[in-house]
């Protein structure tokens, strides 16, 4: 089984990104949505695991729901 492990627990403080760089928009979608979609489309990946800070858990779920990432 091949897993994709996405570490999205940063706060983005050095960059000044409120809530973390993973939530910054890139071409109209959060960076996390692009990352998840890329792994979802990879035939060699069987499962995706996102590591995030507890305070960003609901926000990560929102990205997954909003962009229909399963």
mmCIF file as gemmi writes it, N, C-alpha and C atoms, coordinates in Angstrom:
data_model
loop_
_atom_site.group_PDB
_atom_site.id
_atom_site.type_symbol
_atom_site.label_atom_id
_atom_site.label_alt_id
_atom_site.label_comp_id
_atom_site.label_asym_id
_atom_site.label_entity_id
_atom_site.label_seq_id
_atom_site.pdbx_PDB_ins_code
_atom_site.Cartn_x
_atom_site.Cartn_y
_atom_site.Cartn_z
_atom_site.occupancy
_atom_site.B_iso_or_equiv
_atom_site.pdbx_formal_charge
_atom_site.auth_seq_id
_atom_site.auth_asym_id
_atom_site.pdbx_PDB_model_num
ATOM 1 N N . UNK Axp A 1 ? 0.849 -1.178 0 1 0 ? 1 A 1
ATOM 2 C CA . UNK Axp A 1 ? 0 0 0 1 0 ? 1 A 1
ATOM 3 C C . UNK Axp A 1 ? 0.892 1.237 0 1 0 ? 1 A 1
ATOM 4 N N . UNK Axp A 2 ? 0.614 2.151 -0.911 1 0 ? 2 A 1
ATOM 5 C CA . UNK Axp A 2 ? 1.365 3.407 -1.014 1 0 ? 2 A 1
ATOM 6 C C . UNK Axp A 2 ? 0.537 4.543 -0.428 1 0 ? 2 A 1
ATOM 7 N N . UNK Axp A 3 ? 1.114 5.218 0.551 1 0 ? 3 A 1
ATOM 8 C CA . UNK Axp A 3 ? 0.442 6.33 1.215 1 0 ? 3 A 1
ATOM 9 C C . UNK Axp A 3 ? 1.073 7.65 0.818 1 0 ? 3 A 1
ATOM 10 N N . UNK Axp A 4 ? 0.241 8.673 0.699 1 0 ? 4 A 1
ATOM 11 C CA . UNK Axp A 4 ? 0.729 10.043 0.54 1 0 ? 4 A 1
ATOM 12 C C . UNK Axp A 4 ? 0.546 10.713 1.894 1 0 ? 4 A 1
ATOM 13 N N . UNK Axp A 5 ? 1.613 11.207 2.452 1 0 ? 5 A 1
ATOM 14 C CA . UNK Axp A 5 ? 1.568 11.888 3.741 1 0 ? 5 A 1
ATOM 15 C C . UNK Axp A 5 ? 1.79 13.372 3.491 1 0 ? 5 A 1
ATOM 16 N N . UNK Axp A 6 ? 0.768 14.169 3.762 1 0 ? 6 A 1
ATOM 17 C CA . UNK Axp A 6 ? 0.84 15.614 3.546 1 0 ? 6 A 1
ATOM 18 C C . UNK Axp A 6 ? 0.962 16.285 4.907 1 0 ? 6 A 1
ATOM 19 N N . UNK Axp A 7 ? 2.065 16.971 5.114 1 0 ? 7 A 1
ATOM 20 C CA . UNK Axp A 7 ? 2.282 17.685 6.371 1 0 ? 7 A 1
ATOM 21 C C . UNK Axp A 7 ? 1.798 19.117 6.169 1 0 ? 7 A 1
ATOM 22 N N . UNK Axp A 8 ? 0.65 19.422 6.763 1 0 ? 8 A 1
ATOM 23 C CA . UNK Axp A 8 ? 0.021 20.733 6.593 1 0 ? 8 A 1
ATOM 24 C C . UNK Axp A 8 ? -0.283 21.33 7.964 1 0 ? 8 A 1
ATOM 25 N N . UNK Axp A 9 ? 0.712 21.322 8.826 1 0 ? 9 A 1
ATOM 26 C CA . UNK Axp A 9 ? 0.508 21.776 10.2 1 0 ? 9 A 1
ATOM 27 C C . UNK Axp A 9 ? 1.169 23.117 10.489 1 0 ? 9 A 1
ATOM 28 N N . UNK Axp A 10 ? 1.782 23.71 9.472 1 0 ? 10 A 1
ATOM 29 C CA . UNK Axp A 10 ? 2.472 24.977 9.687 1 0 ? 10 A 1
ATOM 30 C C . UNK Axp A 10 ? 1.522 26.128 9.943 1 0 ? 10 A 1
ATOM 31 N N . UNK Axp A 11 ? 2.066 27.165 10.553 1 0 ? 11 A 1
ATOM 32 C CA . UNK Axp A 11 ? 1.269 28.35 10.86 1 0 ? 11 A 1
ATOM 33 C C . UNK Axp A 11 ? 1.55 29.508 9.92 1 0 ? 11 A 1
ATOM 34 N N . UNK Axp A 12 ? 2.627 29.428 9.157 1 0 ? 12 A 1
ATOM 35 C CA . UNK Axp A 12 ? 2.955 30.473 8.193 1 0 ? 12 A 1
ATOM 36 C C . UNK Axp A 12 ? 3.361 31.791 8.814 1 0 ? 12 A 1
ATOM 37 N N . UNK Axp A 13 ? 3.847 31.773 10.048 1 0 ? 13 A 1
ATOM 38 C CA . UNK Axp A 13 ? 4.155 33.026 10.741 1 0 ? 13 A 1
ATOM 39 C C . UNK Axp A 13 ? 5.304 33.794 10.097 1 0 ? 13 A 1
ATOM 40 N N . UNK Axp A 14 ? 6.337 33.1 9.649 1 0 ? 14 A 1
ATOM 41 C CA . UNK Axp A 14 ? 7.465 33.809 9.018 1 0 ? 14 A 1
ATOM 42 C C . UNK Axp A 14 ? 7.028 34.482 7.725 1 0 ? 14 A 1
ATOM 43 N N . UNK Axp A 15 ? 6.1 33.879 7.029 1 0 ? 15 A 1
ATOM 44 C CA . UNK Axp A 15 ? 5.62 34.434 5.767 1 0 ? 15 A 1
ATOM 45 C C . UNK Axp A 15 ? 4.504 35.455 5.992 1 0 ? 15 A 1
ATOM 46 N N . UNK Axp A 16 ? 3.919 35.424 7.175 1 0 ? 16 A 1
ATOM 47 C CA . UNK Axp A 16 ? 2.806 36.314 7.462 1 0 ? 16 A 1
ATOM 48 C C . UNK Axp A 16 ? 1.485 35.773 6.949 1 0 ? 16 A 1
ATOM 49 N N . UNK Axp A 17 ? 1.426 34.47 6.709 1 0 ? 17 A 1
ATOM 50 C CA . UNK Axp A 17 ? 0.204 33.833 6.211 1 0 ? 17 A 1
ATOM 51 C C . UNK Axp A 17 ? -0.671 33.449 7.394 1 0 ? 17 A 1
ATOM 52 N N . UNK Axp A 18 ? -1.79 34.108 7.533 1 0 ? 18 A 1
ATOM 53 C CA . UNK Axp A 18 ? -2.684 33.818 8.643 1 0 ? 18 A 1
ATOM 54 C C . UNK Axp A 18 ? -3.316 32.442 8.452 1 0 ? 18 A 1
ATOM 55 N N . UNK Axp A 19 ? -3.081 31.546 9.386 1 0 ? 19 A 1
ATOM 56 C CA . UNK Axp A 19 ? -3.666 30.215 9.314 1 0 ? 19 A 1
ATOM 57 C C . UNK Axp A 19 ? -2.814 29.193 8.595 1 0 ? 19 A 1
ATOM 58 N N . UNK Axp A 20 ? -1.739 29.585 7.98 1 0 ? 20 A 1
ATOM 59 C CA . UNK Axp A 20 ? -0.847 28.64 7.316 1 0 ? 20 A 1
ATOM 60 C C . UNK Axp A 20 ? -0.841 28.77 5.81 1 0 ? 20 A 1
ATOM 61 N N . UNK Axp A 21 ? 0.312 28.474 5.231 1 0 ? 21 A 1
ATOM 62 C CA . UNK Axp A 21 ? 0.473 28.566 3.771 1 0 ? 21 A 1
ATOM 63 C C . UNK Axp A 21 ? -0.413 27.573 3.036 1 0 ? 21 A 1
ATOM 64 N N . UNK Axp A 22 ? -0.742 26.456 3.69 1 0 ? 22 A 1
ATOM 65 C CA . UNK Axp A 22 ? -1.569 25.45 3.04 1 0 ? 22 A 1
ATOM 66 C C . UNK Axp A 22 ? -2.953 25.972 2.663 1 0 ? 22 A 1
ATOM 67 N N . UNK Axp A 23 ? -3.372 27.079 3.256 1 0 ? 23 A 1
ATOM 68 C CA . UNK Axp A 23 ? -4.685 27.644 2.968 1 0 ? 23 A 1
ATOM 69 C C . UNK Axp A 23 ? -4.629 28.872 2.055 1 0 ? 23 A 1
ATOM 70 N N . UNK Axp A 24 ? -3.436 29.288 1.672 1 0 ? 24 A 1
ATOM 71 C CA . UNK Axp A 24 ? -3.317 30.425 0.757 1 0 ? 24 A 1
ATOM 72 C C . UNK Axp A 24 ? -3.852 30.039 -0.617 1 0 ? 24 A 1
ATOM 73 N N . UNK Axp A 25 ? -4.509 30.976 -1.294 1 0 ? 25 A 1
ATOM 74 C CA . UNK Axp A 25 ? -5.048 30.653 -2.623 1 0 ? 25 A 1
ATOM 75 C C . UNK Axp A 25 ? -3.957 30.582 -3.688 1 0 ? 25 A 1
ATOM 76 N N . UNK Axp A 26 ? -4.106 29.624 -4.565 1 0 ? 26 A 1
ATOM 77 C CA . UNK Axp A 26 ? -3.244 29.452 -5.729 1 0 ? 26 A 1
ATOM 78 C C . UNK Axp A 26 ? -4.166 29.102 -6.886 1 0 ? 26 A 1
ATOM 79 N N . UNK Axp A 27 ? -4.243 29.979 -7.875 1 0 ? 27 A 1
ATOM 80 C CA . UNK Axp A 27 ? -5.148 29.78 -9.019 1 0 ? 27 A 1
ATOM 81 C C . UNK Axp A 27 ? -6.582 29.533 -8.544 1 0 ? 27 A 1
ATOM 82 N N . UNK Axp A 28 ? -7.001 30.278 -7.523 1 0 ? 28 A 1
ATOM 83 C CA . UNK Axp A 28 ? -8.383 30.22 -7.07 1 0 ? 28 A 1
ATOM 84 C C . UNK Axp A 28 ? -8.714 29.142 -6.047 1 0 ? 28 A 1
ATOM 85 N N . UNK Axp A 29 ? -7.754 28.303 -5.695 1 0 ? 29 A 1
ATOM 86 C CA . UNK Axp A 29 ? -7.987 27.238 -4.711 1 0 ? 29 A 1
ATOM 87 C C . UNK Axp A 29 ? -6.86 27.241 -3.684 1 0 ? 29 A 1
ATOM 88 N N . UNK Axp A 30 ? -7.144 26.776 -2.47 1 0 ? 30 A 1
ATOM 89 C CA . UNK Axp A 30 ? -6.07 26.676 -1.479 1 0 ? 30 A 1
ATOM 90 C C . UNK Axp A 30 ? -4.98 25.706 -1.945 1 0 ? 30 A 1
ATOM 91 N N . UNK Axp A 31 ? -3.756 25.984 -1.562 1 0 ? 31 A 1
ATOM 92 C CA . UNK Axp A 31 ? -2.63 25.115 -1.912 1 0 ? 31 A 1
ATOM 93 C C . UNK Axp A 31 ? -2.933 23.675 -1.5 1 0 ? 31 A 1
ATOM 94 N N . UNK Axp A 32 ? -3.545 23.485 -0.348 1 0 ? 32 A 1
ATOM 95 C CA . UNK Axp A 32 ? -3.881 22.142 0.123 1 0 ? 32 A 1
ATOM 96 C C . UNK Axp A 32 ? -4.795 21.419 -0.861 1 0 ? 32 A 1
ATOM 97 N N . UNK Axp A 33 ? -5.743 22.107 -1.454 1 0 ? 33 A 1
ATOM 98 C CA . UNK Axp A 33 ? -6.651 21.483 -2.429 1 0 ? 33 A 1
ATOM 99 C C . UNK Axp A 33 ? -5.88 20.99 -3.647 1 0 ? 33 A 1
ATOM 100 N N . UNK Axp A 34 ? -4.932 21.774 -4.12 1 0 ? 34 A 1
ATOM 101 C CA . UNK Axp A 34 ? -4.104 21.352 -5.264 1 0 ? 34 A 1
ATOM 102 C C . UNK Axp A 34 ? -3.278 20.113 -4.906 1 0 ? 34 A 1
ATOM 103 N N . UNK Axp A 35 ? -2.711 20.12 -3.705 1 0 ? 35 A 1
ATOM 104 C CA . UNK Axp A 35 ? -1.88 18.997 -3.264 1 0 ? 35 A 1
ATOM 105 C C . UNK Axp A 35 ? -2.711 17.724 -3.147 1 0 ? 35 A 1
ATOM 106 N N . UNK Axp A 36 ? -3.865 17.834 -2.511 1 0 ? 36 A 1
ATOM 107 C CA . UNK Axp A 36 ? -4.744 16.673 -2.365 1 0 ? 36 A 1
ATOM 108 C C . UNK Axp A 36 ? -5.198 16.138 -3.716 1 0 ? 36 A 1
ATOM 109 N N . UNK Axp A 37 ? -5.572 17.025 -4.617 1 0 ? 37 A 1
ATOM 110 C CA . UNK Axp A 37 ? -6.04 16.6 -5.944 1 0 ? 37 A 1
ATOM 111 C C . UNK Axp A 37 ? -4.942 15.88 -6.715 1 0 ? 37 A 1
ATOM 112 N N . UNK Axp A 38 ? -3.724 16.365 -6.608 1 0 ? 38 A 1
ATOM 113 C CA . UNK Axp A 38 ? -2.609 15.729 -7.32 1 0 ? 38 A 1
ATOM 114 C C . UNK Axp A 38 ? -2.396 14.302 -6.831 1 0 ? 38 A 1
ATOM 115 N N . UNK Axp A 39 ? -2.436 14.108 -5.522 1 0 ? 39 A 1
ATOM 116 C CA . UNK Axp A 39 ? -2.263 12.755 -4.989 1 0 ? 39 A 1
ATOM 117 C C . UNK Axp A 39 ? -3.474 11.875 -5.288 1 0 ? 39 A 1
ATOM 118 N N . UNK Axp A 40 ? -4.662 12.469 -5.283 1 0 ? 40 A 1
ATOM 119 C CA . UNK Axp A 40 ? -5.869 11.696 -5.578 1 0 ? 40 A 1
ATOM 120 C C . UNK Axp A 40 ? -5.833 11.16 -7.012 1 0 ? 40 A 1
ATOM 121 N N . UNK Axp A 41 ? -5.259 11.917 -7.919 1 0 ? 41 A 1
ATOM 122 C CA . UNK Axp A 41 ? -5.189 11.51 -9.323 1 0 ? 41 A 1
ATOM 123 C C . UNK Axp A 41 ? -4.038 10.552 -9.61 1 0 ? 41 A 1
ATOM 124 N N . UNK Axp A 42 ? -3.119 10.408 -8.682 1 0 ? 42 A 1
ATOM 125 C CA . UNK Axp A 42 ? -1.964 9.528 -8.889 1 0 ? 42 A 1
ATOM 126 C C . UNK Axp A 42 ? -2.39 8.072 -8.689 1 0 ? 42 A 1
ATOM 127 N N . UNK Axp A 43 ? -2.277 7.28 -9.731 1 0 ? 43 A 1
ATOM 128 C CA . UNK Axp A 43 ? -2.726 5.887 -9.651 1 0 ? 43 A 1
ATOM 129 C C . UNK Axp A 43 ? -1.89 5.051 -8.682 1 0 ? 43 A 1
ATOM 130 N N . UNK Axp A 44 ? -0.699 5.497 -8.374 1 0 ? 44 A 1
ATOM 131 C CA . UNK Axp A 44 ? 0.168 4.734 -7.471 1 0 ? 44 A 1
ATOM 132 C C . UNK Axp A 44 ? -0.123 5.003 -5.991 1 0 ? 44 A 1
ATOM 133 N N . UNK Axp A 45 ? -1.005 5.955 -5.689 1 0 ? 45 A 1
ATOM 134 C CA . UNK Axp A 45 ? -1.325 6.301 -4.304 1 0 ? 45 A 1
ATOM 135 C C . UNK Axp A 45 ? -2.634 5.623 -3.902 1 0 ? 45 A 1
ATOM 136 N N . UNK Axp A 46 ? -2.573 4.867 -2.807 1 0 ? 46 A 1
ATOM 137 C CA . UNK Axp A 46 ? -3.746 4.14 -2.321 1 0 ? 46 A 1
ATOM 138 C C . UNK Axp A 46 ? -4.528 4.912 -1.262 1 0 ? 46 A 1
ATOM 139 N N . UNK Axp A 47 ? -3.852 5.755 -0.507 1 0 ? 47 A 1
ATOM 140 C CA . UNK Axp A 47 ? -4.505 6.517 0.555 1 0 ? 47 A 1
ATOM 141 C C . UNK Axp A 47 ? -3.725 7.798 0.807 1 0 ? 47 A 1
ATOM 142 N N . UNK Axp A 48 ? -4.455 8.811 1.278 1 0 ? 48 A 1
ATOM 143 C CA . UNK Axp A 48 ? -3.849 10.108 1.583 1 0 ? 48 A 1
ATOM 144 C C . UNK Axp A 48 ? -4.076 10.393 3.061 1 0 ? 48 A 1
ATOM 145 N N . UNK Axp A 49 ? -3.016 10.787 3.739 1 0 ? 49 A 1
ATOM 146 C CA . UNK Axp A 49 ? -3.096 11.167 5.15 1 0 ? 49 A 1
ATOM 147 C C . UNK Axp A 49 ? -2.62 12.609 5.264 1 0 ? 49 A 1
ATOM 148 N N . UNK Axp A 50 ? -3.45 13.444 5.899 1 0 ? 50 A 1
ATOM 149 C CA . UNK Axp A 50 ? -3.093 14.849 6.113 1 0 ? 50 A 1
ATOM 150 C C . UNK Axp A 50 ? -2.789 15.045 7.595 1 0 ? 50 A 1
ATOM 151 N N . UNK Axp A 51 ? -1.603 15.558 7.871 1 0 ? 51 A 1
ATOM 152 C CA . UNK Axp A 51 ? -1.213 15.902 9.239 1 0 ? 51 A 1
ATOM 153 C C . UNK Axp A 51 ? -1.412 17.408 9.376 1 0 ? 51 A 1
ATOM 154 N N . UNK Axp A 52 ? -2.215 17.809 10.349 1 0 ? 52 A 1
ATOM 155 C CA . UNK Axp A 52 ? -2.474 19.227 10.541 1 0 ? 52 A 1
ATOM 156 C C . UNK Axp A 52 ? -2.551 19.549 12.029 1 0 ? 52 A 1
ATOM 157 N N . UNK Axp A 53 ? -2.495 20.821 12.329 1 0 ? 53 A 1
ATOM 158 C CA . UNK Axp A 53 ? -2.649 21.269 13.714 1 0 ? 53 A 1
ATOM 159 C C . UNK Axp A 53 ? -4.12 21.133 14.108 1 0 ? 53 A 1
ATOM 160 N N . UNK Axp A 54 ? -4.358 20.853 15.368 1 0 ? 54 A 1
ATOM 161 C CA . UNK Axp A 54 ? -5.73 20.655 15.84 1 0 ? 54 A 1
ATOM 162 C C . UNK Axp A 54 ? -6.63 21.842 15.49 1 0 ? 54 A 1
ATOM 163 N N . UNK Axp A 55 ? -6.088 23.044 15.596 1 0 ? 55 A 1
ATOM 164 C CA . UNK Axp A 55 ? -6.91 24.23 15.317 1 0 ? 55 A 1
ATOM 165 C C . UNK Axp A 55 ? -7.254 24.377 13.83 1 0 ? 55 A 1
ATOM 166 N N . UNK Axp A 56 ? -6.584 23.638 12.959 1 0 ? 56 A 1
ATOM 167 C CA . UNK Axp A 56 ? -6.879 23.699 11.521 1 0 ? 56 A 1
ATOM 168 C C . UNK Axp A 56 ? -7.664 22.494 11.013 1 0 ? 56 A 1
ATOM 169 N N . UNK Axp A 57 ? -8.039 21.588 11.912 1 0 ? 57 A 1
ATOM 170 C CA . UNK Axp A 57 ? -8.721 20.363 11.505 1 0 ? 57 A 1
ATOM 171 C C . UNK Axp A 57 ? -9.998 20.66 10.719 1 0 ? 57 A 1
ATOM 172 N N . UNK Axp A 58 ? -10.869 21.507 11.262 1 0 ? 58 A 1
ATOM 173 C CA . UNK Axp A 58 ? -12.128 21.825 10.585 1 0 ? 58 A 1
ATOM 174 C C . UNK Axp A 58 ? -11.887 22.528 9.254 1 0 ? 58 A 1
ATOM 175 N N . UNK Axp A 59 ? -10.881 23.359 9.209 1 0 ? 59 A 1
ATOM 176 C CA . UNK Axp A 59 ? -10.561 24.063 7.959 1 0 ? 59 A 1
ATOM 177 C C . UNK Axp A 59 ? -10.087 23.08 6.889 1 0 ? 59 A 1
ATOM 178 N N . UNK Axp A 60 ? -9.309 22.087 7.272 1 0 ? 60 A 1
ATOM 179 C CA . UNK Axp A 60 ? -8.879 21.046 6.326 1 0 ? 60 A 1
ATOM 180 C C . UNK Axp A 60 ? -10.08 20.26 5.816 1 0 ? 60 A 1
ATOM 181 N N . UNK Axp A 61 ? -10.983 19.894 6.72 1 0 ? 61 A 1
ATOM 182 C CA . UNK Axp A 61 ? -12.195 19.184 6.3 1 0 ? 61 A 1
ATOM 183 C C . UNK Axp A 61 ? -13.015 20.023 5.333 1 0 ? 61 A 1
ATOM 184 N N . UNK Axp A 62 ? -13.063 21.318 5.57 1 0 ? 62 A 1
ATOM 185 C CA . UNK Axp A 62 ? -13.794 22.213 4.679 1 0 ? 62 A 1
ATOM 186 C C . UNK Axp A 62 ? -13.192 22.22 3.278 1 0 ? 62 A 1
ATOM 187 N N . UNK Axp A 63 ? -11.864 22.231 3.184 1 0 ? 63 A 1
ATOM 188 C CA . UNK Axp A 63 ? -11.192 22.177 1.877 1 0 ? 63 A 1
ATOM 189 C C . UNK Axp A 63 ? -11.543 20.873 1.17 1 0 ? 63 A 1
ATOM 190 N N . UNK Axp A 64 ? -11.503 19.77 1.907 1 0 ? 64 A 1
ATOM 191 C CA . UNK Axp A 64 ? -11.821 18.461 1.327 1 0 ? 64 A 1
ATOM 192 C C . UNK Axp A 64 ? -13.26 18.442 0.819 1 0 ? 64 A 1
ATOM 193 N N . UNK Axp A 65 ? -14.198 18.944 1.617 1 0 ? 65 A 1
ATOM 194 C CA . UNK Axp A 65 ? -15.61 18.971 1.217 1 0 ? 65 A 1
ATOM 195 C C . UNK Axp A 65 ? -15.86 19.923 0.054 1 0 ? 65 A 1
ATOM 196 N N . UNK Axp A 66 ? -15.303 21.113 0.131 1 0 ? 66 A 1
ATOM 197 C CA . UNK Axp A 66 ? -15.537 22.135 -0.89 1 0 ? 66 A 1
ATOM 198 C C . UNK Axp A 66 ? -15.055 21.701 -2.264 1 0 ? 66 A 1
ATOM 199 N N . UNK Axp A 67 ? -13.916 21.025 -2.309 1 0 ? 67 A 1
ATOM 200 C CA . UNK Axp A 67 ? -13.326 20.654 -3.595 1 0 ? 67 A 1
ATOM 201 C C . UNK Axp A 67 ? -13.526 19.175 -3.925 1 0 ? 67 A 1
ATOM 202 N N . UNK Axp A 68 ? -14.489 18.539 -3.241 1 0 ? 68 A 1
ATOM 203 C CA . UNK Axp A 68 ? -14.889 17.146 -3.512 1 0 ? 68 A 1
ATOM 204 C C . UNK Axp A 68 ? -13.704 16.196 -3.58 1 0 ? 68 A 1
ATOM 205 N N . UNK Axp A 69 ? -12.841 16.298 -2.611 1 0 ? 69 A 1
ATOM 206 C CA . UNK Axp A 69 ? -11.68 15.411 -2.545 1 0 ? 69 A 1
ATOM 207 C C . UNK Axp A 69 ? -12.041 14.271 -1.595 1 0 ? 69 A 1
ATOM 208 N N . UNK Axp A 70 ? -11.921 13.073 -2.085 1 0 ? 70 A 1
ATOM 209 C CA . UNK Axp A 70 ? -12.328 11.902 -1.294 1 0 ? 70 A 1
ATOM 210 C C . UNK Axp A 70 ? -11.09 11.207 -0.771 1 0 ? 70 A 1
